[in-house]
Amino acid sequence: IICFEKLKKAFSSFTEKLRQKGEEKSEEPQQTLSNSTTQLVTQEAQKPSSQIEQNEQNRVEEIKNEVEEKKEEPTKEKGSIGSKLNIFNIFRYREIKEDDIDDIIEELRTELLESDVSLEVTDKILEDLKSSLIGKKVNRSEDLDELVKKSLKNSIMEILEKNRFERNLIEEIKRSPKPYVIMFFGVNGVGKTTTIAKVAYMLKKAGLKVIVSASDTFRAAAQEQLAIHCQKLEIPLVKGKYGGDPASVAFDAIQAAKSRGIDVVLIDTAGRMHVDKDLTEELKRIVRISKPNLKLLVIDALAGNDALEQAKYFENVVDYDGVILTKVDADAKGGVVLSLAYELKKPVIFLGTGQNYDDLIPFSVDWFIERIFS
């Protein structure tokens, strides 16, 4: 079950604290009213019974006189009723002020940052939340959860909808000239090799012919790992020598696809480190030679703030089209999804949810919001 627990708990914790604050505020005027009533009852109890009866008769006469006056002066009656309603509203409604929520807003800020939501995204979400709450008159019997959820959902929806991946990949591949080239990037350890196998399985399941280019000639055993997957999936693989030119391996795979009528070429690349300039130039060269139709960055959902730094690095180097987020099933916090969409304008296209070949699902904005607020 994938639910992005950390992010979910941050939002639910805020609504619970806001509700508690509301209950504390609601009790204050009620307590004052209760004390006044008790005092009045005590005073009345101390009076002789004949005096109490006289007071009741006087009160009845006052009410009759008020009714007669309201019949004679309808305009005045309207104003009188309006004034009384305003007085009653003080006890029925309360207005949320900035001082009421400042402390729990700051607590939510900390929890969002700990959930891998970047500072820029956190600031936006909290500003939207404050704007929707401050000055709002809330019925005391109303559940504040819905008010908070509505603001948070709208804010998150706005971030993700602007960067939704609208393309239907399977249909796009079928309409495009052969072969359709997809290139994968990502640092070592993010699950890139397994992700390539999952994508190959998905495409083959859709009736497309696939070939894989083992263009990671840098990391030991990288080509062997791909070979095992390709053998299981019965998909051809083009390999090169370790230490050889990875761009030439990609070129050979594309030529093989053309000669065999294969629909899709999936190109693996070496895991790049931020400071490795030689590998960076090599990566750019593979892109120039293979001219990929789609460039996908593979990111580990558990990488935290480093995931955003990786995304920024690859954005500067190759300007990729979207992200595949892996290991989402392993208690991922979820904030990196919002950070990628807001700061880099990059959509998350697929989510890796396990080790099996079919554990790859398309990312959906509605799905994401449902997991957080369910």
C-alpha positions as CSV (number, residue, x, y, z in Angstrom):
1,I,0.0,0.0,0.0
2,I,1.5,3.3,-1.1
3,C,0.2,6.3,1.0
4,F,3.1,8.7,1.5
5,E,2.6,8.4,5.2
6,K,4.9,11.3,6.3
7,L,3.2,13.9,4.1
8,K,-0.2,12.5,5.1
9,K,0.6,12.7,8.8
10,A,1.8,16.3,8.4
11,F,-1.5,17.5,7.0
12,S,-3.7,15.5,9.4
13,S,-1.6,16.7,12.4
14,F,-2.3,20.3,11.3
15,T,-6.0,19.9,11.1
16,E,-6.1,18.1,14.5
17,K,-4.3,21.0,16.1
18,L,-6.4,23.6,14.4
19,R,-9.6,21.8,15.6
20,Q,-8.2,21.7,19.2
21,K,-7.6,25.5,19.0
22,G,-11.1,26.0,17.7
23,E,-12.5,24.1,20.6
24,E,-10.5,26.1,23.1
25,K,-11.7,29.3,21.6
26,S,-15.2,28.1,21.5
27,E,-15.2,27.3,25.2
28,E,-14.2,30.8,26.3
29,P,-17.4,32.8,25.7
30,Q,-19.6,29.8,26.7
31,Q,-17.8,29.7,30.0
32,T,-18.3,33.4,30.6
33,L,-22.0,33.1,29.7
34,S,-22.3,30.1,32.0
35,N,-20.7,32.0,35.0
36,S,-23.0,35.0,34.4
37,T,-26.1,32.8,34.3
38,T,-25.0,31.0,37.5
39,Q,-24.5,34.3,39.2
40,L,-28.0,35.6,38.1
41,V,-29.7,32.4,39.3
42,T,-28.0,32.7,42.6
43,Q,-29.1,36.3,43.0
44,E,-32.7,35.4,42.1
45,A,-32.7,32.5,44.5
46,Q,-31.8,34.8,47.4
47,K,-34.8,37.1,46.7
48,P,-38.2,36.4,48.4
49,S,-40.6,34.4,46.3
50,S,-43.1,37.3,46.0
51,Q,-40.4,39.5,44.6
52,I,-39.5,36.8,42.0
53,E,-43.1,36.6,40.9
54,Q,-43.3,40.4,40.6
55,N,-40.1,40.4,38.5
56,E,-41.6,37.7,36.2
57,Q,-44.8,39.8,35.7
58,N,-42.7,42.9,35.0
59,R,-40.8,40.9,32.4
60,V,-44.0,39.7,30.7
61,E,-45.2,43.3,30.5
62,E,-41.9,44.4,28.9
63,I,-42.1,41.7,26.2
64,K,-45.7,42.7,25.4
65,N,-44.7,46.3,25.0
66,E,-41.7,45.4,22.7
67,V,-44.1,43.4,20.5
68,E,-46.5,46.3,20.2
69,E,-43.7,48.7,19.4
70,K,-42.4,46.3,16.6
71,K,-45.9,46.1,15.1
72,E,-46.1,49.9,14.9
73,E,-42.5,50.4,13.7
74,P,-41.6,47.7,11.1
75,T,-38.5,49.5,9.9
76,K,-37.2,49.8,13.4
77,E,-38.0,46.2,14.0
78,K,-35.8,45.2,11.2
79,G,-32.9,47.1,12.5
80,S,-33.5,45.7,16.0
81,I,-33.6,42.1,14.8
82,G,-30.4,42.7,12.8
83,S,-28.7,44.0,15.8
84,K,-29.7,41.1,17.9
85,L,-28.6,38.6,15.2
86,N,-25.2,40.3,15.2
87,I,-25.0,39.8,18.9
88,F,-25.9,36.2,18.6
89,N,-23.4,35.6,15.8
90,I,-20.6,36.5,18.3
91,F,-21.5,33.4,20.1
92,R,-22.3,31.2,17.1
93,Y,-19.3,32.1,14.9
94,R,-15.7,32.9,15.5
95,E,-13.2,34.5,13.1
96,I,-9.9,32.8,12.5
97,K,-7.0,35.3,13.1
98,E,-3.4,35.0,12.2
99,D,-2.4,34.8,15.8
100,D,-4.6,31.7,16.2
101,I,-2.7,29.7,13.6
102,D,0.9,31.1,13.6
103,D,2.3,28.5,15.9
104,I,0.8,25.5,14.2
105,I,1.6,26.9,10.7
106,E,5.3,26.9,11.8
107,E,4.9,23.3,13.0
108,L,3.5,22.3,9.7
109,R,6.4,24.1,7.9
110,T,8.8,21.9,9.8
111,E,6.9,18.7,9.0
112,L,6.6,19.5,5.3
113,L,10.4,20.1,5.1
114,E,10.9,16.8,6.8
115,S,8.6,15.2,4.2
116,D,11.0,16.2,1.4
117,V,8.9,19.2,0.3
118,S,11.3,21.9,-0.8
119,L,11.3,25.3,0.9
120,E,9.8,27.1,-2.1
121,V,6.9,24.6,-2.3
122,T,6.4,24.7,1.5
123,D,6.1,28.5,1.4
124,K,3.5,28.4,-1.3
125,I,1.4,25.8,0.4
126,L,1.5,27.7,3.7
127,E,0.7,31.0,2.1
128,D,-2.3,29.5,0.3
129,L,-3.4,27.9,3.6
130,K,-3.2,31.1,5.5
131,S,-5.0,33.1,2.8
132,S,-7.9,30.6,2.9
133,L,-8.1,30.5,6.7
134,I,-7.4,34.0,8.1
135,G,-10.5,36.1,8.3
136,K,-12.7,33.1,7.7
137,K,-15.8,32.9,10.0
138,V,-16.3,29.3,11.0
139,N,-19.4,27.9,12.6
140,R,-18.3,26.2,15.8
141,S,-20.1,23.0,15.0
142,E,-18.4,22.9,11.6
143,D,-15.6,20.4,11.2
144,L,-12.5,22.4,10.3
145,D,-11.0,19.4,8.5
146,E,-12.9,20.1,5.3
147,L,-11.8,23.7,5.2
148,V,-8.2,22.8,5.6
149,K,-8.3,19.9,3.2
150,K,-9.9,22.0,0.5
151,S,-7.2,24.6,0.7
152,L,-4.4,22.0,0.7
153,K,-5.9,20.0,-2.1
154,N,-6.4,23.1,-4.2
155,S,-2.8,24.2,-3.6
156,I,-1.3,20.8,-4.5
157,M,-3.6,20.4,-7.4
158,E,-2.4,23.7,-8.8
159,I,1.2,22.7,-8.5
160,L,0.7,19.3,-10.2
161,E,-1.8,20.1,-12.8
162,K,0.5,22.7,-14.4
163,N,3.0,19.9,-15.1
164,R,0.8,17.0,-15.8
165,F,2.3,14.5,-18.4
166,E,-0.4,14.7,-21.0
167,R,1.1,12.4,-23.6
168,N,-0.1,8.8,-24.0
169,L,3.2,7.1,-24.4
170,I,2.0,3.9,-26.1
171,E,-0.1,5.8,-28.6
172,E,2.7,8.2,-29.3
173,I,5.1,5.3,-30.0
174,K,2.7,3.7,-32.4
175,R,2.2,6.9,-34.3
176,S,5.9,7.8,-34.5
177,P,8.5,6.7,-37.1
178,K,10.5,3.7,-36.0
179,P,12.4,3.3,-33.9
180,Y,11.2,5.5,-31.0
181,V,14.2,6.1,-28.7
182,I,13.9,6.4,-24.9
183,M,17.0,7.3,-22.9
184,F,17.3,6.8,-19.1
185,F,19.5,8.8,-16.7
186,G,20.1,8.6,-13.0
187,V,22.9,8.1,-10.4
188,N,24.0,4.7,-9.3
189,G,21.7,2.9,-6.9
190,V,18.4,4.5,-7.9
191,G,17.0,1.3,-9.6
192,K,17.6,2.4,-13.2
193,T,18.4,-1.0,-14.5
194,T,15.2,-2.6,-13.0
195,T,13.2,0.4,-14.2
196,I,14.3,-0.1,-17.8
197,A,13.3,-3.8,-17.5
198,K,9.8,-2.7,-16.2
199,V,9.4,-0.2,-19.1
200,A,10.4,-2.9,-21.6
201,Y,7.9,-5.3,-20.0
202,M,5.1,-2.6,-20.2
203,L,5.9,-1.9,-23.9
204,K,6.1,-5.5,-24.9
205,K,2.8,-6.1,-23.1
206,A,1.3,-3.4,-25.3
207,G,2.4,-5.3,-28.4
208,L,5.5,-3.3,-29.2
209,K,8.9,-4.7,-30.2
210,V,11.7,-3.5,-27.9
211,I,15.5,-3.6,-28.0
212,V,17.8,-2.4,-25.2
213,S,21.2,-0.6,-25.5
214,A,23.6,-1.4,-22.6
215,S,25.4,2.0,-22.9
216,D,26.6,1.9,-19.3
217,T,30.1,0.8,-20.2
218,F,31.5,2.4,-17.0
219,R,30.0,0.4,-14.1
220,A,31.1,-3.2,-13.5
221,A,28.3,-5.8,-14.0
222,A,25.9,-3.2,-15.4
223,Q,25.6,-5.0,-18.8
224,E,25.3,-8.4,-17.1
225,Q,22.4,-7.2,-15.0
226,L,20.6,-5.9,-18.1
227,A,21.4,-9.1,-19.9
228,I,19.6,-11.2,-17.2
229,H,16.5,-9.0,-17.5
230,C,16.5,-9.1,-21.3
231,Q,16.9,-12.9,-21.3
232,K,13.8,-13.3,-19.0
233,L,11.8,-10.9,-21.1
234,E,13.0,-12.4,-24.4
235,I,14.2,-9.0,-25.6
236,P,17.4,-8.4,-27.7
237,L,20.3,-6.5,-26.1
238,V,23.2,-4.7,-27.7
239,K,26.3,-4.6,-25.6
240,G,29.8,-3.0,-25.8
241,K,33.1,-3.4,-24.2
242,Y,33.7,-2.1,-20.7
243,G,35.5,1.2,-20.9
244,G,34.3,1.5,-24.6
245,D,32.3,4.3,-26.2
246,P,28.8,4.2,-24.9
247,A,27.5,6.4,-27.7
248,S,28.6,3.8,-30.3
249,V,26.6,1.2,-28.4
250,A,23.5,3.3,-28.6
251,F,24.1,4.0,-32.3
252,D,24.4,0.2,-33.0
253,A,21.2,-0.5,-31.1
254,I,19.3,2.1,-33.1
255,Q,20.7,0.7,-36.4
256,A,19.7,-2.8,-35.3
257,A,16.2,-1.6,-34.5
258,K,15.9,0.0,-38.0
259,S,17.1,-3.2,-39.8
260,R,14.8,-5.5,-37.7
261,G,11.7,-3.3,-37.7
262,I,11.8,-2.9,-33.9
263,D,9.5,-0.2,-32.5
264,V,11.4,1.1,-29.4
265,V,15.0,1.4,-28.3
266,L,15.7,1.7,-24.6
267,I,19.1,3.2,-23.8
268,D,20.8,2.7,-20.4
269,T,23.5,5.2,-19.4
270,A,26.1,5.2,-16.7
271,G,25.2,6.7,-13.3
272,R,26.6,10.2,-13.3
273,M,28.1,11.9,-10.3
274,H,27.7,15.6,-9.9
275,V,31.4,16.3,-10.1
276,D,32.4,14.0,-12.9
277,K,32.9,16.3,-15.9
278,D,34.1,13.5,-18.2
279,L,31.0,11.5,-17.7
280,T,28.9,14.5,-18.1
281,E,30.4,15.3,-21.5
282,E,30.0,11.6,-22.4
283,L,26.3,11.8,-21.5
284,K,25.8,14.9,-23.8
285,R,27.5,13.0,-26.6
286,I,25.1,10.0,-26.3
287,V,22.1,12.5,-26.5
288,R,23.5,14.2,-29.6
289,I,24.1,10.9,-31.4
290,S,21.0,9.0,-30.5
291,K,18.5,12.0,-30.6
292,P,16.0,10.4,-28.1
293,N,12.3,11.0,-28.5
294,L,11.9,10.9,-24.7
295,K,14.5,11.5,-21.9
296,L,13.6,10.1,-18.5
297,L,15.3,10.7,-15.2
298,V,15.1,7.9,-12.6
299,I,15.1,9.0,-9.0
300,D,15.0,7.2,-5.8
301,A,11.9,8.3,-3.7
302,L,13.9,7.7,-0.5
303,A,16.8,10.0,-1.5
304,G,15.2,13.0,0.3
305,N,16.6,16.5,-0.5
306,D,19.4,14.9,-2.6
307,A,16.8,13.8,-5.1
308,L,16.0,17.4,-6.0
309,E,19.7,18.2,-6.3
310,Q,20.1,15.2,-8.7
311,A,17.1,16.5,-10.7
312,K,18.6,20.0,-11.0
313,Y,21.9,18.6,-12.1
314,F,20.4,16.4,-14.9
315,E,18.2,19.3,-16.0
316,N,21.3,21.4,-16.6
317,V,23.0,18.6,-18.5
318,V,20.3,17.0,-20.6
319,D,17.0,18.8,-20.1
320,Y,14.9,15.6,-19.6
321,D,11.2,15.3,-20.2
322,G,10.0,13.6,-17.0
323,V,10.7,11.5,-14.0
324,I,10.3,7.9,-12.9
325,L,10.2,7.7,-9.1
326,T,11.4,4.4,-7.8
327,K,11.0,2.6,-4.4
328,V,7.7,4.4,-3.6
329,D,6.5,1.3,-1.8
330,A,9.3,1.6,0.8
331,D,7.7,4.3,3.0
332,A,8.4,7.2,0.7
333,K,7.6,10.6,2.1
334,G,6.1,12.0,-1.1
335,G,7.3,15.6,-1.0
336,V,9.8,15.2,-3.9
337,V,6.8,14.9,-6.2
338,L,5.7,18.4,-5.4
339,S,9.2,19.8,-5.4
340,L,9.9,18.4,-8.9
341,A,6.7,19.8,-10.3
342,Y,7.0,23.2,-8.7
343,E,10.7,24.0,-8.9
344,L,11.7,22.2,-12.1
345,K,8.3,22.1,-13.9
346,K,9.0,18.3,-14.4
347,P,6.2,15.8,-14.2
348,V,6.5,12.4,-12.5
349,I,5.4,10.0,-15.2
350,F,5.7,6.6,-13.6
351,L,6.1,5.2,-10.0
352,G,8.0,2.1,-9.2
353,T,6.1,0.2,-6.6
354,G,8.0,-3.1,-6.2
355,Q,10.5,-5.5,-7.7
356,N,8.3,-7.3,-10.1
357,Y,8.1,-6.3,-13.8
358,D,4.5,-5.2,-13.5
359,D,5.3,-3.0,-10.5
360,L,5.3,0.2,-12.5
361,I,2.2,2.4,-12.5
362,P,1.4,5.7,-14.3
363,F,1.4,8.7,-12.0
364,S,-1.9,10.4,-11.5
365,V,-2.6,13.7,-9.8
366,D,-5.9,12.4,-8.4
367,W,-4.2,9.2,-7.2
368,F,-1.6,11.2,-5.4
369,I,-4.1,13.5,-3.6
370,E,-6.3,10.6,-2.7
371,R,-3.3,8.8,-1.0
372,I,-2.5,11.8,1.1
373,F,-6.0,12.8,2.2
374,S,-7.8,9.5,2.4
